[in-house]
Amino acid sequence: MKLLKVSVIALSFLLSGCGSLVKHMEGCYREYYAGTSKSIELGYYVLFIWLDVPFSAALDTVTLPIDAVCVATNN
């Protein structure tokens, strides 16, 4: 049971904000919360990815000022 708890905690840390990290590594884009959108898009195919959506939303909120500059300069 302890191994299961440790595994779940480890996986949640490894997956936290994954969609946002992937989208921000691609560079500037023309929409806000693109990482969260990516996680939701992947969630239709993989149920486990729904654990990542709150973390992606939090990371996208933290990087919102950077995204605002990217959106403003790309229009």
Secondary structure, DSSP 8 states (H G I E B T S, - for coil): -HHHHHHHHHHHHHHTTHHHHHHHHT---SSSSHHHHHHHHHHTT-GGGGGTHHHHHHHHHHTHHHHHHHHHHH-
